[in-house]
Amino acid sequence: MSFWESLWSIFVAFLFIAYLLLLFQIISDLLRDKALSGGIKALWILCLFVAPFISALIYVIMRGKGMALRNELRFRESVNETEKYIREVAGAPSPTQQIEAAKALLAAGDITEAEYARLKELALS
């Protein structure tokens, strides 16, 4: 096997793997898109298997921008869910809970009015 044959094999393998990644991305985008009906999704998937390269190219041209927006929305949702989970696990009290705790300390006489005002400012900032 010559150098050029090896280089060509590597290039073809790269294109095949890139196509598979694109195909899986398109199929996952299709299945997650709530705006499309089941029949349209089935038609797109059928087209992807009958005429793979042409239909993938058409899909990216027609729905590429929406694909990117849906991906970004999914990413933001996962970040928000992760942050919410971290806050729950860390047990960080909300500003309302902090003010209530400071008010209870003030009522018990453990802190002064000035300290209560300072804690309230910190909770609201």
C-alpha positions in Angstrom: 0.0 0.0 0.0 1.5 3.3 -1.1 1.6 6.5 0.8 -1.2 8.1 -1.3 -3.5 5.1 -0.8 -3.0 5.3 2.9 -3.6 9.0 2.9 -6.8 8.5 0.8 -8.0 5.8 3.2 -7.5 8.1 6.2 -9.4 10.9 4.3 -12.3 8.6 3.4 -12.5 7.3 7.0 -12.5 10.9 8.3 -15.4 11.8 5.9 -17.3 8.7 6.9 -17.0 9.4 10.7 -17.9 13.1 10.1 -21.0 12.0 8.2 -22.0 9.6 11.0 -21.7 12.3 13.5 -23.8 14.6 11.4 -26.4 11.9 10.9 -26.7 11.2 14.6 -26.9 15.0 15.3 -29.7 15.3 12.7 -31.6 12.3 14.1 -31.4 13.5 17.7 -32.5 17.0 16.6 -35.4 15.5 14.8 -36.5 13.4 17.7 -36.2 16.2 20.2 -38.0 18.8 18.1 -41.5 19.3 19.5 -42.7 21.5 16.6 -42.6 18.7 14.1 -45.3 16.0 13.8 -44.5 12.3 13.9 -45.2 11.9 10.2 -42.7 14.6 9.2 -40.1 13.1 11.5 -40.6 9.7 10.0 -40.4 11.2 6.5 -37.1 13.0 7.3 -35.6 9.8 8.8 -36.7 7.8 5.7 -35.1 10.3 3.4 -31.9 10.1 5.5 -31.7 6.4 4.9 -32.8 6.4 1.2 -30.7 9.4 0.0 -28.3 10.0 2.9 -26.0 12.7 1.6 -28.5 14.8 -0.2 -31.1 14.7 2.6 -28.5 15.5 5.2 -27.3 18.5 3.2 -30.9 19.7 2.7 -31.7 19.3 6.4 -28.7 21.3 7.4 -29.6 24.0 4.9 -33.3 24.2 5.8 -33.2 23.6 9.5 -29.6 24.4 10.5 -30.3 27.7 12.3 -33.2 26.1 14.2 -30.9 23.2 15.1 -28.4 25.6 16.6 -31.0 27.5 18.5 -32.5 24.2 19.9 -29.0 23.1 20.9 -28.3 26.3 22.7 -31.7 26.2 24.5 -30.9 22.6 25.6 -27.5 23.7 26.8 -28.9 26.6 28.8 -31.6 24.4 30.4 -29.0 21.9 31.5 -26.8 24.7 33.0 -29.8 26.1 34.9 -30.8 22.6 36.1 -27.2 22.0 37.3 -27.0 25.3 39.1 -30.4 24.7 40.7 -29.2 21.2 41.9 -26.0 22.7 43.3 -27.9 25.3 45.2 -30.2 22.7 46.6 -27.4 20.4 47.7 -25.3 23.2 49.1 -28.2 24.4 51.1 -27.7 28.0 50.4 -30.7 29.9 52.0 -32.7 32.3 49.9 -32.7 36.0 50.8 -36.1 35.6 52.4 -34.8 32.8 54.6 -31.8 34.8 55.6 -33.9 37.8 56.6 -36.3 35.6 58.6 -33.3 34.0 60.4 -31.9 37.5 61.2 -35.3 38.6 62.4 -35.5 35.6 64.7 -32.1 36.5 66.1 -33.2 40.1 66.6 -36.4 38.9 68.4 -34.3 36.7 70.6 -32.0 39.6 71.5 -28.9 38.0 70.1 -28.2 40.9 67.6 -28.9 44.6 67.6 -31.0 46.7 65.2 -27.8 47.8 63.4 -26.7 44.2 62.9 -30.1 43.2 61.7 -30.1 46.1 59.2 -26.7 45.0 58.0 -27.7 41.3 57.6 -30.8 42.4 55.7 -28.7 44.5 53.3 -26.4 41.6 52.7 -29.2 39.2 52.0 -30.8 41.6 49.5 -27.6 42.4 47.7 
